[in-house]
Amino acid sequence: MHVIRNVIVRMRLGESNRQITQAGLMGRRKAGVLRELVKERGWLDKEAVLPANEIIAEMIQVRGGQRVQTSLVESYAKQMLEWAA
């Protein structure tokens, strides 16, 4: 959550998706999706107060009925745990 909040703050300060990527926080596509989500809610306005972490977490968990963040290896979790054992 700290990373998401940090990215939103950087966006409010005028940083581009490319600058956020160069800082190693997240990729450009993901930053673009996040920028659209926070723009819709008016959180890019420097005068607006950033919401609580719980509200930000809720926003990134569901977008149009789909999770924003999905793990490509989640379906292999059981197998990886067996390998690790």
N, CA, C and O atoms as a MOPAC input file, in Angstrom:
PM7 MOZYME 1SCF
protein

 N      0.82400 1    -1.19000 1     0.00000 1
 C      0.00000 1     0.00000 1     0.00000 1
 C      0.86800 1     1.25300 1     0.00000 1
 O      0.51100 1     2.27200 1    -0.59200 1
 N      2.01000 1     1.16300 1     0.67000 1
 C      2.90600 1     2.31400 1     0.73600 1
 C      3.35200 1     2.74500 1    -0.66700 1
 O      3.44500 1     3.93700 1    -0.96000 1
 N      3.62400 1     1.76600 1    -1.52000 1
 C      4.07200 1     2.07500 1    -2.88700 1
 C      2.96900 1     2.78000 1    -3.66100 1
 O      3.23100 1     3.75900 1    -4.36000 1
 N      1.73500 1     2.29200 1    -3.54300 1
 C      0.61600 1     2.90200 1    -4.26500 1
 C      0.42500 1     4.34500 1    -3.81100 1
 O      0.26800 1     5.24800 1    -4.63300 1
 N      0.44000 1     4.55200 1    -2.50300 1
 C      0.27700 1     5.91400 1    -1.96500 1
 C      1.41800 1     6.81000 1    -2.46000 1
 O      1.18900 1     7.96100 1    -2.83100 1
 N      2.64000 1     6.28200 1    -2.46300 1
 C      3.79500 1     7.04400 1    -2.93800 1
 C      3.63100 1     7.42100 1    -4.41200 1
 O      3.94000 1     8.54600 1    -4.80500 1
 N      3.14900 1     6.48700 1    -5.21800 1
 C      2.93600 1     6.76500 1    -6.64900 1
 C      1.87400 1     7.84200 1    -6.82300 1
 O      2.03600 1     8.74100 1    -7.64800 1
 N      0.80100 1     7.76300 1    -6.06300 1
 C     -0.25500 1     8.78000 1    -6.16600 1
 C      0.29600 1    10.15700 1    -5.80000 1
 O     -0.01400 1    11.14500 1    -6.46500 1
 N      1.10500 1    10.22500 1    -4.75400 1
 C      1.71000 1    11.49900 1    -4.36300 1
 C      2.60300 1    12.02400 1    -5.48200 1
 O      2.56800 1    13.21500 1    -5.79400 1
 N      3.39200 1    11.15700 1    -6.08100 1
 C      4.26300 1    11.58100 1    -7.18400 1
 C      3.45200 1    12.07300 1    -8.38000 1
 O      3.83300 1    13.03900 1    -9.04100 1
 N      2.32800 1    11.40200 1    -8.65500 1
 C      1.45600 1    11.84700 1    -9.74300 1
 C      0.89600 1    13.22700 1    -9.44400 1
 O      0.80500 1    14.07400 1   -10.33200 1
 N      0.52400 1    13.44800 1    -8.19400 1
 C      0.00300 1    14.76200 1    -7.79700 1
 C      1.05500 1    15.85100 1    -7.95800 1
 O      0.72200 1    17.01000 1    -8.20300 1
 N      2.33100 1    15.47800 1    -7.81900 1
 C      3.41800 1    16.43900 1    -7.98000 1
 C      3.79100 1    16.66600 1    -9.44500 1
 O      4.65900 1    17.48200 1    -9.75600 1
 N      3.12300 1    15.93400 1   -10.34000 1
 C      3.32900 1    16.16300 1   -11.76800 1
 C      4.26600 1    15.19200 1   -12.45000 1
 O      4.60700 1    15.39800 1   -13.61500 1
 N      4.69700 1    14.14400 1   -11.77400 1
 C      5.58600 1    13.17500 1   -12.41200 1
 C      4.81600 1    12.35500 1   -13.44300 1
 O      3.63800 1    12.04800 1   -13.26000 1
 N      5.49300 1    12.01400 1   -14.51400 1
 C      4.88800 1    11.21900 1   -15.58000 1
 C      4.98100 1     9.73600 1   -15.23800 1
 O      5.69200 1     9.34000 1   -14.31400 1
 N      4.25500 1     8.93200 1   -15.99500 1
 C      4.31700 1     7.47900 1   -15.80800 1
 C      5.73600 1     6.97700 1   -16.06100 1
 O      6.20300 1     6.05200 1   -15.39600 1
 N      6.40700 1     7.58400 1   -17.01100 1
 C      7.77700 1     7.18600 1   -17.32400 1
 C      8.71500 1     7.46900 1   -16.15000 1
 O      9.58000 1     6.64900 1   -15.84400 1
 N      8.55600 1     8.60700 1   -15.49600 1
 C      9.39300 1     8.94200 1   -14.34300 1
 C      9.12800 1     7.98100 1   -13.18500 1
 O     10.05100 1     7.59000 1   -12.47100 1
 N      7.88300 1     7.61000 1   -13.00800 1
 C      7.51900 1     6.66100 1   -11.95300 1
 C      8.15100 1     5.30500 1   -12.23700 1
 O      8.62400 1     4.63400 1   -11.32000 1
 N      8.16200 1     4.90300 1   -13.49700 1
 C      8.79700 1     3.64700 1   -13.88700 1
 C     10.29500 1     3.70800 1   -13.66700 1
 O     10.88800 1     2.75300 1   -13.16300 1
 N     10.91400 1     4.81800 1   -14.03700 1
 C     12.35800 1     4.96200 1   -13.85000 1
 C     12.74700 1     4.94400 1   -12.37600 1
 O     13.86800 1     4.56400 1   -12.03600 1
 N     11.84000 1     5.35000 1   -11.50600 1
 C     12.09000 1     5.29800 1   -10.06300 1
 C     11.95000 1     3.86600 1    -9.53500 1
 O     12.29600 1     3.59300 1    -8.38600 1
 N     11.44600 1     2.95600 1   -10.36900 1
 C     11.32800 1     1.55600 1    -9.99900 1
 C     10.09900 1     1.23200 1    -9.16600 1
 O     10.06400 1     0.21000 1    -8.48100 1
 N      9.08900 1     2.09500 1    -9.22100 1
 C      7.90000 1     1.87800 1    -8.39800 1
 C      6.88200 1     0.96700 1    -9.05200 1
 O      6.30200 1     0.10900 1    -8.38600 1
 N      6.65300 1     1.13900 1   -10.34800 1
 C      5.73400 1     0.27700 1   -11.10300 1
 C      5.91600 1     0.56200 1   -12.58200 1
 O      6.50400 1     1.57400 1   -12.96300 1
 N      5.40500 1    -0.33900 1   -13.41300 1
 C      5.52200 1    -0.19000 1   -14.85300 1
 C      4.62300 1     0.91300 1   -15.40400 1
 O      3.70200 1     1.38000 1   -14.73300 1
 N      4.90900 1     1.31800 1   -16.63500 1
 C      4.15700 1     2.42300 1   -17.23400 1
 C      2.68900 1     2.09000 1   -17.44500 1
 O      1.82300 1     2.93500 1   -17.21700 1
 N      2.40300 1     0.88200 1   -17.87200 1
 C      0.99900 1     0.51000 1   -18.10100 1
 C      0.21500 1     0.52000 1   -16.79600 1
 O     -0.89300 1     1.05200 1   -16.72600 1
 N      0.79800 1    -0.06700 1   -15.77700 1
 C      0.13200 1    -0.11400 1   -14.48200 1
 C     -0.03500 1     1.29400 1   -13.91400 1
 O     -1.06200 1     1.61200 1   -13.31500 1
 N      0.98000 1     2.13200 1   -14.10700 1
 C      0.88500 1     3.52200 1   -13.65100 1
 C     -0.22100 1     4.24600 1   -14.40900 1
 O     -0.93400 1     5.06900 1   -13.83400 1
 N     -0.36600 1     3.94600 1   -15.68900 1
 C     -1.42900 1     4.56100 1   -16.48300 1
 C     -2.81300 1     4.17400 1   -15.98700 1
 O     -3.71500 1     5.00800 1   -15.91400 1
 N     -2.97000 1     2.89200 1   -15.64400 1
 C     -4.25300 1     2.42300 1   -15.10900 1
 C     -4.52900 1     3.10600 1   -13.77900 1
 O     -5.63700 1     3.58300 1   -13.53400 1
 N     -3.51500 1     3.15100 1   -12.92400 1
 C     -3.68400 1     3.79700 1   -11.61900 1
 C     -4.00100 1     5.27600 1   -11.78200 1
 O     -4.84800 1     5.81300 1   -11.06800 1
 N     -3.32500 1     5.93600 1   -12.71600 1
 C     -3.57300 1     7.36600 1   -12.93800 1
 C     -5.03200 1     7.61500 1   -13.32600 1
 O     -5.65200 1     8.56000 1   -12.83700 1
 N     -5.57800 1     6.77800 1   -14.19600 1
 C     -6.97700 1     6.93100 1   -14.59900 1
 C     -7.92000 1     6.72700 1   -13.41800 1
 O     -8.89800 1     7.45800 1   -13.26400 1
 N     -7.62300 1     5.73100 1   -12.58600 1
 C     -8.47700 1     5.45500 1   -11.42700 1
 C     -8.48500 1     6.62200 1   -10.44500 1
 O     -9.54300 1     7.01400 1    -9.95300 1
 N     -7.31300 1     7.17300 1   -10.15900 1
 C     -7.26400 1     8.27100 1    -9.18400 1
 C     -7.77100 1     9.57500 1    -9.79400 1
 O     -8.29500 1    10.43500 1    -9.08600 1
 N     -7.61400 1     9.71700 1   -11.10500 1
 C     -8.13400 1    10.91100 1   -11.78200 1
 C     -9.65600 1    10.94300 1   -11.72200 1
 O    -10.25400 1    11.99700 1   -11.50900 1
 N    -10.28600 1     9.76800 1   -11.91500 1
 C    -11.74400 1     9.67100 1   -11.83900 1
 C    -12.26800 1    10.08900 1   -10.47300 1
 O    -13.36400 1    10.63700 1   -10.35800 1
 N    -11.48100 1     9.82800 1    -9.44600 1
 C    -11.89500 1    10.12600 1    -8.07300 1
 C    -11.45900 1    11.50900 1    -7.59700 1
 O    -11.78800 1    11.91500 1    -6.48200 1
 N    -10.72100 1    12.23100 1    -8.43800 1
 C    -10.29900 1    13.58100 1    -8.09100 1
 C     -9.12700 1    13.63800 1    -7.12700 1
 O     -8.88500 1    14.67500 1    -6.50900 1
 N     -8.39700 1    12.54200 1    -6.98900 1
 C     -7.28600 1    12.49600 1    -6.04200 1
 C     -6.01100 1    13.11400 1    -6.58700 1
 O     -5.04500 1    13.27300 1    -5.84000 1
 N     -5.97800 1    13.46700 1    -7.86400 1
 C     -4.78500 1    14.10800 1    -8.42000 1
 C     -4.73500 1    15.59600 1    -8.08800 1
 O     -3.69900 1    16.23700 1    -8.26600 1
 N     -5.83300 1    16.14100 1    -7.61100 1
 C     -5.88800 1    17.53600 1    -7.20900 1
 C     -5.03500 1    17.72000 1    -5.95900 1
 O     -5.25400 1    17.05000 1    -4.95100 1
 N     -4.06500 1    18.62700 1    -6.02400 1
 C     -3.16300 1    18.86100 1    -4.89100 1
 C     -3.89600 1    19.37800 1    -3.66100 1
 O     -3.42100 1    19.20600 1    -2.53900 1
 N     -5.03100 1    19.99800 1    -3.85900 1
 C     -5.81600 1    20.54400 1    -2.74900 1
 C     -6.60700 1    19.45400 1    -2.02100 1
 O     -6.94500 1    19.60500 1    -0.84700 1
 N     -6.89800 1    18.36300 1    -2.72000 1
 C     -7.70600 1    17.29000 1    -2.13100 1
 C     -6.88000 1    16.48800 1    -1.13000 1
 O     -5.66800 1    16.33700 1    -1.28500 1
 N     -7.54300 1    15.98400 1    -0.12200 1
 C     -6.89600 1    15.14000 1     0.87700 1
 C     -6.89600 1    13.71100 1     0.35700 1
 O     -7.91300 1    13.21400 1    -0.12700 1
 N     -5.74500 1    13.05400 1     0.46300 1
 C     -5.69300 1    11.65500 1     0.05000 1
 C     -6.52400 1    10.81000 1     1.00700 1
 O     -6.49700 1    11.03500 1     2.21700 1
 N     -7.25900 1     9.84100 1     0.47500 1
 C     -8.10100 1     9.00600 1     1.33600 1
 C     -7.25500 1     8.04500 1     2.18000 1
 O     -6.04400 1     7.92500 1     1.99400 1
 N     -7.92200 1     7.37600 1     3.09700 1
 C     -7.26200 1     6.39400 1     3.95500 1
 C     -6.77300 1     5.21300 1     3.12400 1
 O     -7.25700 1     4.97000 1     2.01800 1
 N     -5.81200 1     4.49000 1     3.67100 1
 C     -5.26100 1     3.32600 1     2.97200 1
 C     -6.32800 1     2.30100 1     2.62300 1
 O     -6.24400 1     1.65700 1     1.57800 1
 N     -7.32500 1     2.14000 1     3.47500 1
 C     -8.37600 1     1.16500 1     3.22400 1
 C     -9.15800 1     1.49800 1     1.96100 1
 O     -9.53100 1     0.60500 1     1.20000 1
 N     -9.40300 1     2.77700 1     1.74400 1
 C    -10.15000 1     3.20600 1     0.55200 1
 C     -9.30700 1     3.00700 1    -0.69900 1
 O     -9.81900 1     2.57900 1    -1.73300 1
 N     -8.01900 1     3.31500 1    -0.61000 1
 C     -7.12500 1     3.09700 1    -1.75800 1
 C     -7.03800 1     1.60700 1    -2.06000 1
 O     -7.07900 1     1.21000 1    -3.22400 1
 N     -6.91900 1     0.78100 1    -1.02800 1
 C     -6.83700 1    -0.67200 1    -1.21800 1
 C     -8.09000 1    -1.20300 1    -1.89100 1
 O     -8.01000 1    -2.05500 1    -2.77600 1
 N     -9.23000 1    -0.71200 1    -1.48200 1
 C    -10.49800 1    -1.13500 1    -2.08900 1
 C    -10.53700 1    -0.74500 1    -3.56100 1
 O    -11.01300 1    -1.51700 1    -4.39300 1
 N    -10.04300 1     0.44200 1    -3.88700 1
 C    -10.04100 1     0.91500 1    -5.27000 1
 C     -9.16400 1     0.02500 1    -6.15000 1
 O     -9.55300 1    -0.29300 1    -7.27400 1
 N     -7.99900 1    -0.37800 1    -5.66800 1
 C     -7.10400 1    -1.15500 1    -6.52900 1
 C     -7.47800 1    -2.62500 1    -6.57800 1
 O     -7.06300 1    -3.32800 1    -7.50000 1
 N     -8.25100 1    -3.11300 1    -5.61500 1
 C     -8.64800 1    -4.52000 1    -5.61900 1
 C     -9.67500 1    -4.82100 1    -6.69300 1
 O     -9.59400 1    -5.86400 1    -7.34200 1
 N    -10.63200 1    -3.93900 1    -6.89600 1
 C    -11.70000 1    -4.22100 1    -7.84800 1
 C    -11.82800 1    -3.06400 1    -8.82600 1
 O    -11.98500 1    -1.91000 1    -8.42900 1
 N    -11.76000 1    -3.38900 1   -10.09300 1
 C    -11.97000 1    -2.40800 1   -11.14700 1
 C    -12.77500 1    -3.08900 1   -12.23700 1
 O    -12.24800 1    -3.91700 1   -12.97900 1
 N    -14.03400 1    -2.74800 1   -12.33300 1
 C    -14.88900 1    -3.38000 1   -13.32900 1
 C    -15.10300 1    -4.86400 1   -13.06800 1
 O    -15.26700 1    -5.64700 1   -14.00400 1
 N    -15.10000 1    -5.25100 1   -11.78500 1
 C    -15.30600 1    -6.64800 1   -11.44900 1
 C    -14.05300 1    -7.49300 1   -11.52600 1
 O    -14.10800 1    -8.68900 1   -11.24200 1
 N    -12.91600 1    -6.90800 1   -11.90200 1
 C    -11.67100 1    -7.65500 1   -12.01000 1
 C    -10.63700 1    -7.07100 1   -11.05200 1
 O    -10.64600 1    -5.87800 1   -10.74900 1
 N     -9.74800 1    -7.94100 1   -10.58800 1
 C     -8.64700 1    -7.45700 1    -9.76700 1
 C     -7.67400 1    -6.69500 1   -10.66000 1
 O     -7.38700 1    -7.11400 1   -11.78200 1
 N     -7.17400 1    -5.57800 1   -10.15500 1
 C     -6.19700 1    -4.80000 1   -10.90700 1
 C     -4.86000 1    -5.51900 1   -10.89600 1
 O     -4.18200 1    -5.60500 1   -11.92000 1
 N     -4.48800 1    -6.03000 1    -9.74200 1
 C     -3.22100 1    -6.73300 1    -9.61300 1
 C     -3.48800 1    -8.22800 1    -9.59000 1
 O     -4.19700 1    -8.72700 1    -8.71700 1
 N     -2.92100 1    -8.93400 1   -10.54500 1
 C     -3.04700 1   -10.38600 1   -10.55100 1
 C     -1.65700 1   -10.97600 1   -10.69900 1
 O     -0.81000 1   -10.44500 1   -11.41700 1
 N     -1.44300 1   -12.06800 1   -10.01300 1
 C     -0.15600 1   -12.75000 1   -10.08500 1
 C     -0.20700 1   -13.79200 1   -11.18900 1
 O     -1.15900 1   -14.56700 1   -11.28300 1
 N      0.81300 1   -13.80200 1   -12.01400 1
 C      0.87400 1   -14.78100 1   -13.08800 1
 C      1.22200 1   -16.16300 1   -12.56600 1
 O      0.95900 1   -17.15700 1   -13.24300 1
 N      1.80400 1   -16.24900 1   -11.38200 1
 C      2.20300 1   -17.53100 1   -10.82600 1
 C      1.22300 1   -18.05200 1    -9.77800 1
 O      1.44600 1   -19.11200 1    -9.19300 1
 N      0.15000 1   -17.32000 1    -9.53800 1
 C     -0.80200 1   -17.71400 1    -8.50200 1
 C     -1.37700 1   -19.10100 1    -8.75200 1
 O     -1.60300 1   -19.85300 1    -7.80300 1
 N     -1.61500 1   -19.45000 1    -9.99500 1
 C     -2.18100 1   -20.75300 1   -10.30500 1
 C     -1.17900 1   -21.88800 1   -10.04700 1
 O     -1.57300 1   -23.05200 1    -9.97500 1
 N      0.11100 1   -21.55700 1    -9.90700 1
 C      1.14700 1   -22.55400 1    -9.65900 1
 C      1.61500 1   -22.55200 1    -8.20200 1
 O      2.63300 1   -23.16600 1    -7.88300 1
 N      0.89500 1   -21.87900 1    -7.32900 1
 C      1.31900 1   -21.71900 1    -5.93700 1
 C      1.51600 1   -23.06100 1    -5.24600 1
 O      2.52200 1   -23.26100 1    -4.56400 1
 N      0.58400 1   -23.97100 1    -5.40900 1
 C      0.68000 1   -25.28100 1    -4.74800 1
 C      1.93600 1   -26.02500 1    -5.20500 1
 O      2.66800 1   -26.59000 1    -4.39300 1
 N      2.16600 1   -26.01500 1    -6.50000 1
 C      3.33500 1   -26.71000 1    -7.04300 1
 C      4.62900 1   -26.07600 1    -6.53800 1
 O      5.57500 1   -26.79600 1    -6.21600 1
 N      4.69200 1   -24.76500 1    -6.46200 1
 C      5.90400 1   -24.08300 1    -5.99700 1
 C      6.15600 1   -24.39400 1    -4.52700 1
 O      7.30500 1   -24.55700 1    -4.11800 1
 N      5.09800 1   -24.47800 1    -3.73200 1
 C      5.25300 1   -24.81600 1    -2.32000 1
 C      5.77900 1   -26.23700 1    -2.15900 1
 O      6.58400 1   -26.51200 1    -1.26900 1
 N      5.32400 1   -27.13400 1    -3.02000 1
 C      5.84200 1   -28.51600 1    -2.99300 1
 C      7.31600 1   -28.53800 1    -3.35300 1
 O      8.09000 1   -29.26300 1    -2.72800 1
 N      7.71900 1   -27.76300 1    -4.34400 1
 C      9.13400 1   -27.69500 1    -4.73900 1
 C      9.98200 1   -27.14900 1    -3.60900 1
 O     11.07400 1   -27.64700 1    -3.33400 1
 N      9.46600 1   -26.11600 1    -2.95600 1
 C     10.22300 1   -25.48800 1    -1.87800 1
 C     10.41500 1   -26.44000 1    -0.68800 1
 O     11.42600 1   -26.38400 1     0.01300 1
 N      9.42900 1   -27.30700 1    -0.48200 1
 C      9.53400 1   -28.27200 1     0.61900 1
 C     10.54900 1   -29.34000 1     0.25900 1
 O     10.79100 1   -30.25300 1     1.04900 1

